[in-house]
Amino acid sequence: MPKSEAEMALDDFFVEREGEGAMDEIRQVDLIDAGILDSLDLVTMSVFLENRLGQKVDLGDPATFEAFRRYQTLLDLLNSTAAGSAPIGPDNS
């Protein structure tokens, strides 16, 4: 199955930062607890995703923050929100 635009964007972000070899770990761990993402990274990634997908990420929503903990939950959130609609966040997906 081909990758979604959101999955390609996430992969590009993480490969640029961590390298291709880290992707298996990234898909398995809590990204915040593992130290892969910190608070500045959340903002950086949000801007990256906003530019790449054309949609604002609502970091003010606690559920959106929680989605950033795991690759799959973030991908699910991004895929559930069509480009060009309301900001990315659980209340808008």
Secondary structure, 3 states (H helix, E strand, C coil): CCCCHHHHHHHHHHHHHHCHHHHHHHCCCCCCCCCCCCHHHHHHHHHHHHHHHCCCECCCCHHHHHHCCCHHHHHHHHHCCCCCCCCECHHHC
